[in-house]
Amino acid sequence: MDDEHEAKGTNEETDLSREVAAQAARKLKARRNPTPGVWFGLGMTGLIGWSVVIPTLLGAALGLWLDARHPGTHSWTLALLVAGLVLGCFNAWHWVAKEEKAMRNEQANNNE
């Protein structure tokens, strides 16, 4: 009867030690890779916003300078403003795609 009790106790200890080890591994992994918070999201929003605004403003400034130096029938300001906006949107799309890919890769690694 004691042998049966000892075998049962050993199995319970093994199961418990596995469960504790898995829980400790999850905690260590969570500490190494913290979940991004609200400030991270706001920072990314700001980064994406500035990646659109800066090329747009640079295009407008260059257009104003060209219009002042070389007046013509078409507006350099409008053309370069639109070009800067398109470049900025492409830049923002690139950042979002890069972050999405990184999140998917991290999620795939967590599931393995």
N, C-alpha and C positions, 0 to 999 in steps of 0.2 A: 504494500500500500504506500509506503514511503517513497519507493522508486517511482511509482505512478505520479505522486504528488510533486516530486522533484522534476520529472520530465515536463509536467504541465507548467510548473513555475519557470523552467528554463525557456520554454516556448513563449510564455508571456513576457519574460524579460527581453527576449530577442525581438519580439514584435514591438515592445515599448521602446527599446533602444533604436530600432529602425525609424519609428515614428518621431522620436525626439531628434534624431539626426536629420531627418527630412525637414522638420520644422526649423531647426537651426540653420540648415542650408538655405531655406527660403528667406529667413530673416537676414542672413549675411548678404544674399543677392539683392534684397530690397534696400539694404543700406548702401551697397555699391552703386545701384541704379535707382536713385530716388525718382518718384513720379513727379513730372513737371507740374508746377502749381499755376495759380492765377497770374502771378507776375511774369512767368515764362511766356504764357499766352499773350499777355499785353505787350511784352517785349518783342515777340515775333510779329505782332500786329504793327507795332511801330517800325520794325525793321522792314517789313513789306511796304508799309506806307512811304517811308523815306526812299526805298528803292524805286518807287514810282515818281515821287515828287522831285528828287534831285535831277534826274535826266530831263524831266519836263521843264524845270526852271532853267537849267543850263541851255536847253534848246531855245527857250524864249529869249534868254539874255543874248545868246549868239545871234538870233534873228533880229533883235532890236539893234544890235551893233551893226549887222550887215545892212539893215534898212537905212540906218543913219549914214553909212559910208557909201552905199551903192543903191540909191533909190531906183526902183523899176516899176514895172506894171504889176508884178505879183509881190505878195508880202512874204518876206523871209521869216518874219516873226511867226506867222501862222503855220507855215510849212515846217519850221524847225520845232515849234511847240508840239505839233502832232507827231513828228518823228521822235521827239524826246518821250512823249507819252507812250508811243508804241514800244520803244526800247525799254522804258520803265516797266511796262506791263509784262513784257517778255522776261525781264529780270525777276520780277515778283513771281511769275509762274515757275521760273527755274528754282527759286528758293523753296517754294511750296512743294514742288515735285521732289526736291532733294530731301526735305524733311519728312515727307510722306514715305519715301523709300526707306529712310533710316528707321522710321517707326515700324514699318512692316518687317524689316530685317530683324529688329529687336524682338518683335512679337513672335516671329518664326523661331528665333533662338530660344525664347522663353518656353515655347511649346514643345521643344525637343527634349 
